[in-house]
Amino acid sequence: MEFEPVVALADGQIRTYEAVGVDTTALDEIAHNVAPWPNDTRVAVHIGSDVLGDRGFVDRVQRTASRHGLAPQRFVFAIEEQLAADNIEPTELLVDALAAERIYVGIDRFGSGSASLRVLARFPVDFVKIDWRSVPNADAGQLRSDLVAAIVAAAKTLCIDTVVDGVDSLSTLARVIALDCDYAQGPLFGGHGPVRHIRLDAVG
């Protein structure tokens, strides 16, 4: 099972890894892999449509965590923006239930759909993830930077963290840092954690 690091851009620390290519159907296997990791390391898992409307999902998360000796808060869950927009009420119930247990939850592929602001205003999420590769580009990447900057500004107003995915070079990382994003992930950082720290001091 592959895990991709999510790097805090303030200090280069890695406390979250995303389980790549799997969703909540593999929750037990994910927990088994994560159990030996340090207690402050979390794992992000993609939520599929089958979870929306499942009123027992949070209980399943808690049982799985307990079975492997984990705190439930070591799981992080991400819902794709379009899925959330197409399923407003069940998404709202799920986000509220996870938030009640202090389990980190956010919106994936944010800005890729047609209802971004409505989704952001409706759900009390902890983070939004922006896929750098899916943001429209223009000469010298200016349009891409402007759109990401607008998302970051809106998220900061609502006290929501921003994660930029698809960072594959030092130049892209420098632009993401300049845009005041909170976290980054992508091929530049490798995988197969847990790595504890990434040096950012050479990025300019």
C-alpha positions in Angstrom: 0.0 0.0 0.0 1.4 3.4 -1.0 1.3 6.5 1.2 2.0 10.0 -0.1 3.2 12.7 2.3 1.4 15.9 2.9 3.9 18.6 3.9 3.3 21.5 6.2 4.8 24.5 4.4 5.3 26.5 7.5 8.0 24.1 8.8 8.4 21.1 6.5 6.9 18.7 8.9 4.9 15.7 7.7 2.2 14.5 10.0 -0.3 13.3 7.4 0.0 10.8 4.6 -2.6 10.1 2.0 -3.5 6.4 1.3 -3.1 6.3 -2.5 -5.5 4.5 -4.8 -7.8 3.1 -2.1 -10.9 4.4 -0.3 -12.8 3.6 2.9 -13.5 0.0 1.7 -9.8 -0.6 2.6 -10.1 1.1 6.0 -9.0 -1.9 8.0 -5.9 -2.5 5.8 -5.0 1.2 6.1 -5.3 1.1 9.9 -3.1 -2.0 10.0 -0.4 -0.2 8.1 -0.6 3.0 10.1 -0.7 1.4 13.5 3.1 1.2 14.0 3.6 4.8 13.0 4.2 7.6 15.5 1.0 8.6 17.4 0.9 12.1 15.9 0.9 10.8 12.3 -2.4 10.8 10.5 -3.7 9.1 7.3 -6.0 10.7 4.7 -8.6 8.5 3.1 -10.8 9.2 0.1 -14.6 8.9 0.7 -16.6 7.3 -2.0 -20.3 7.7 -2.8 -21.1 4.5 -0.8 -20.2 6.3 2.5 -22.7 9.1 1.9 -25.9 8.2 3.6 -24.2 5.5 5.7 -25.2 6.6 9.2 -23.0 3.9 10.7 -19.8 5.1 9.0 -18.5 7.1 12.0 -19.1 4.1 14.3 -17.2 1.9 11.8 -14.3 4.3 11.8 -14.2 4.2 15.6 -14.4 0.4 15.7 -11.6 0.1 13.1 -9.4 2.5 15.0 -10.0 0.7 18.3 -9.2 -2.7 16.8 -5.8 -1.4 15.7 -5.1 0.6 18.8 -5.5 4.0 17.0 -7.3 7.2 18.0 -10.1 7.8 15.5 -8.7 11.3 15.0 -5.7 9.8 13.2 -7.9 9.3 10.2 -8.5 12.2 7.8 -11.3 12.0 5.2 -11.7 13.8 1.9 -14.8 14.1 -0.3 -14.5 15.2 -3.9 -16.1 18.6 -4.5 -18.5 17.4 -7.2 -19.7 14.4 -5.2 -20.4 16.8 -2.3 -22.2 19.2 -4.5 -24.4 16.5 -6.0 -25.2 15.1 -2.5 -25.7 18.1 -0.3 -27.8 16.7 2.5 -25.9 13.4 3.1 -22.6 15.1 2.8 -23.7 17.7 5.4 -24.8 14.9 7.8 -21.5 13.1 7.3 -19.3 16.2 7.8 -21.3 17.1 10.9 -20.9 13.6 12.3 -17.1 13.5 11.7 -16.7 17.0 13.1 -18.6 16.0 16.3 -15.9 13.4 16.9 -13.1 15.9 16.1 -12.1 13.9 13.0 -10.5 16.1 10.3 -12.5 16.2 7.0 -12.2 18.2 3.9 -13.1 18.7 0.2 -10.9 17.2 -2.5 -10.3 18.5 -6.0 -11.7 21.9 -4.9 -12.2 24.4 -7.6 -12.7 21.7 -10.3 -16.5 21.8 -10.1 -19.2 24.4 -10.8 -20.4 24.9 -7.2 -17.2 25.6 -5.3 -18.4 28.6 -3.3 -21.7 26.9 -2.4 -19.8 23.8 -1.2 -17.4 25.9 0.8 -20.1 27.9 2.5 -22.4 24.9 3.2 -20.0 22.5 4.9 -17.9 23.1 8.1 -14.8 21.4 6.6 -11.3 21.6 7.9 -9.4 21.8 4.6 -9.7 22.1 0.8 -7.4 20.3 -1.5 -6.5 22.0 -4.9 -5.0 19.9 -7.6 -2.4 22.2 -9.2 -2.5 20.1 -12.4 -6.3 20.7 -12.9 -6.2 24.4 -12.5 -6.4 26.2 -15.9 -3.1 27.5 -17.1 -2.0 30.5 -19.1 1.3 32.2 -20.1 3.8 31.7 -17.3 1.1 30.1 -15.2 -0.3 33.5 -14.1 -4.0 32.4 -14.4 -3.2 29.3 -12.4 -1.5 31.3 -9.7 -4.4 33.8 -9.6 -7.1 31.2 -9.3 -5.2 29.3 -6.5 -4.6 32.7 -4.7 -8.3 33.4 -4.8 -9.2 30.0 -3.3 -6.5 30.4 -0.6 -7.9 33.9 0.3 -11.5 32.5 0.5 -10.3 29.6 2.6 -8.4 31.8 5.0 -11.4 34.0 5.5 -13.3 30.9 6.7 -10.3 29.5 8.7 -10.0 26.5 6.4 -6.6 25.0 5.6 -5.4 24.7 2.0 -3.6 21.7 0.5 -2.1 21.9 -3.0 -1.6 18.5 -4.7 0.4 17.8 -7.8 3.6 19.6 -6.7 6.3 18.0 -8.9 9.2 20.5 -9.0 11.0 23.0 -6.8 9.7 25.9 -9.0 6.1 24.8 -8.5 6.7 24.4 -4.7 8.2 28.0 -4.6 5.0 29.3 -6.3 2.8 27.4 -3.9 4.7 28.8 -0.9 4.5 32.3 -2.3 0.7 31.9 -2.5 0.6 31.3 1.3 -0.8 27.8 1.0 -0.7 25.7 4.2 0.2 22.2 2.9 1.6 20.6 -0.3 1.8 17.1 -1.7 2.9 15.5 -4.9 5.7 13.6 -6.7 8.4 16.0 -5.4 8.0 14.6 -1.9 8.1 10.9 -2.7 6.1 8.4 -0.6 6.2 5.4 1.6 6.3 7.2 5.0 6.5 8.1 7.6 9.2 10.7 6.9 9.3 13.4 9.6 10.7 16.5 7.9 11.3 18.0 4.5 13.9 20.7 3.9 12.3 23.8 2.4 15.1 26.3 3.1 16.6 25.8 -0.4 13.4 26.7 -2.2 13.4 30.2 -3.7 
